[in-house]
Amino acid sequence: MFFSFLDELRAAGIPASLKEHLILLEALDRDVIARTPEAFYYLARATFVKDEGLLDRFDQVFAKVFRGIATTYGVAPAEIPEDWLKAIAEKFLTPEEMAAIESLGSWDEIMETLKQRLAEQHERHQGGSKWIGTGGTSPFGNSGYNPEGVRIGGESKHGRALKVWDQRAFKNLDNTKELGTRNIKVALRRLRRFAREGAADELDIDATIDGTARQGWLDVRMRPERHNAVKLLLFLDVGGSMDPFVKLCEELFSAATAEFKNMEFFYFHNCPYEGVWKDNRRRFTERTPTWDVLHKYGHDYKLIFVGDASMSAYEISHPGGSVEHFNEEPGAVWMQRLVDTYPAAVWLNVLPEAHWSYTQSVQLIRGLMQDRMYPLTLPGLDAAMRELSRKR
């Protein structure tokens, strides 16, 4: 089983040597972990994975090789009725009943009422119209219905929440994923500007031939290595409504990693605020202050946002609008700072351009980007690269 594991890791492009295989066996022999599949998974991952960009591929290989290892032997699977799988507190209303339910009002009124509910409520509620709970018509909770409120936990049903409070787990994008089409790379190459800098450590064949012919003896000429001098900052929206577009974003991420030597990337969720991050598993503990990004990377960097720009408008316009923390400054303030710092900036939207006018948040982001929003399609990429290449 372990040899097939090693072969599958190599086939997936994860550098797994015999030395690492022996280290894994030695660790198991010395009982450094508990004898559970979960503990073995973390031990194997720590042994074989040296690049965080390969974590997602390691998970796929591990699931393929060790499928079924965590099942309980001798226990027959039980048939669960389909209706049991539905949310126990989910409430179904007719269109007429929905129309009769009124919104609390403005953002300030809703947040003030939520603050009062949190102070007064001391137990779980289900199916009501006032308290924080499930399956009711209250503006606070999940699995129910209200024309405008705060979803706390659960899953989106009607897409009407003006704010979401939930703990989410996002995965890093795989920067070595092969592109579905080489045309994306070709579109990105439009941005490239080659320069020769540094030590002369590359043979200049043309100059050597010319010098030898002129001098009459071998005249070896060297030159600095030719490389892409464009500096790129890539801001990637992850999680939530971006989940259906992971493959597309991985293809773009892979192409950008291959094409740009001077590239830095950061993740954000919905809208950039005071902190961004590089590892989605540690986004609460290892954040990079956005001020540090603005101060560290010069104005000559090109800035590319990738996201659907689809969120509650309050996430852009109001303090406290973020779905995961209380942001002291609106997202629009941070967006403006980023765009002012990096004049060459574009937003690549994963949604079709025909859908943009139906979402208020897309229009707000588009305005902050000074209309420099392009669809994440081949023509859109080409237009975005032309914009970034424009002299300022």
C-alpha positions, 0 to 999 in steps of 0.5 A: 500500500505504501509503495503505491502511495509513493507511486501515486504521489510521483505521478501527481507531480509531488516530489517524493523520494525513497528517503522521505518514504523511509522517514515515514516508515521510521516514524510509524515504527517508533509510534510518533503518532496515534494509530488513527487515519487522521494522525497518519494523514498529517504525518504523511503530509508533513513528510512529503509536502514541501510546497503549500501549492501542492497540498490540494493535490496531496489531499486528492492522492491520499483520498484515492490511495487510502479510500475506506481506511476510516470506515468501521469494519463489520458495521452494515450501512444504514439506510437514511430516509431522504426527508431526514437529510433535510434541515430539521428546522427548514421552513417552507413558505408560499410566495404570499406568506413571503410577501407578507413578511417585512424587513426591519429596515436599514443597516443600522436598524438591523444591526442595532436590533441584532445587538439587543437580541444577542444581549437578551437571548439565552437559549436556542430558538426554532421556527420563530419570528423574533429570536436568533434561530433556525427555520423561522421568519426572524431576520437573524439565523438560518434555514428560514426566510426573511427579505433582509437580515443577517444569516448566522451559520447554515447555508444560503437559501434565498441569497437575501442576507445583507450580512453573513456570520460564519466560520469557513474553511478555504483551500489554497489554489494549486499553482501547478495546475495545467491550463485547460487552454494555452490561450490564457498564457498567450493573453498574459504574455501581452503584459510581459516586458523583458529586460536584462539586469544583473551579472553577465552569466549568459552566453551572447552567441551573436556578439561572440560570433561578431567579435570573433570575426572582427578580432580574428580570435575567439572573443567570448561575449556574455550578457545578463539573463533575459527575464520578465521585468514586470512586477505583479500583485495578484489579489484572489477572492476565495470562498463562498460564491467563488467556489464554483470558479476554483478551476478557472482561478487555478488555471489563471493562477498557474499561468501567472506563476509561470509567466511572471517571475516577480509576482506576489499573491494574496487572498481576500474574501469578497472585499479587501480590508485591513488584512490579507493572507497567503494561506487559507488555513491560517487566514485568522492567525497569519494575516498580512496587514494591507498597510504593509503591502502598500508600503512594501511593494512599489508603485510600479507593480501591476495590480490584478484583482480576481473575484466575482464582486458579488456580496452585500453592498454593506460589505463595501460601504459600511464599517462592520460589513465584513462577513467574518470580522468587524472591519473598522473601515469600509471596504471601499476605503481600502479599495481606494487606497489600493487603486491610488497606490497602484495606478495600473490596476484591473479587476477580472470578474469571473461572472459573465459581463451580461450579469454585472448590471443586476448586482449592486456590489458589482457596480460599486466595485466597478466604480471604485476601479474606474470602470477597469473591470473585465470578464475572465474570458480570453477577450477580457484578459486581452483587454485587461492586459492592454489596459495594464500595459498602457503608459501612464 
